[in-house]
Amino acid sequence: MLIKIGETMEVHLVAYTQFSPKYVGYNVDDLVALAMRSCHSKKAMHELTNQKEKKETARRIRFAKKVEHFSVLEHANFTFSISGISRICSHQLVRHRLASYSQISIRAVDPEGLNTVLPPTIPNEQVKLFEKQGKSAREVYRKLIKAGVPRENARFVLPMGVETHIVVTMNARELLHFCRLRNDERAQWEIRELANRMLALAKQVAPVIFENVPETI
């Protein structure tokens, strides 16, 4: 089966760095701001958790980014569950090395039933040709398996467009870098859409950290 981008791509923010229960009302933005504040205070971060300091969150984050004190952004992590993207997209994604990844293994999981992502630039009259090639590759895969070829070797014939799912964890600094780099008209359509969705979710829990980063270009 062929799928078009947007039809099955799913991006979920499943976890992000939060304060322990004793710090009620503090969020991801506050964490980064207090880390910044602790660099210019005799007090440790846990001693700075008061409403006076909390009111300075936005200003301190903006100042940190202005002076490129980016290390404070690395204390905040975001974990995404991503599905319905192609292996081509995931190969571009994992080039961002300052992140952690856990991806479905086609060595361990039978690819039968996994769809193939259809690029939007494939003309309608060529879709059948695209589909034919995908079916042919899967038929060869099944024949190799039947002949006793290990799955880890038979998978070499599968198309790069086969869908995958992956767990991604990035800190705020790397996520900012990723979104700024991939939310660009020069980036490929699929990873640009992925970056847009990841950014939109991150903005919901850390609006100051990710402010002024456009979701689309």
Secondary structure, 3 states (H helix, E strand, C coil): CEEECCCCCEEEEEEECCCCCCCCCCCHHHHHHHHHHHCCCCCCHHHCCCHHHHCCHHHHHHHHHHCCCHHHHHHCEEEEEEEEEEHHHHHHHCCCCCEEEEECCCCCCCCCCCCEEECCCCCHHHHHHHHHHHHHHHHHHHHHHHCCCCHHHHHHHCCCCEEEEEEEEEEHHHHHHHHHHHCCCCCCHHHHHHHHHHHHHHHHHCCCCCCCCCCCC
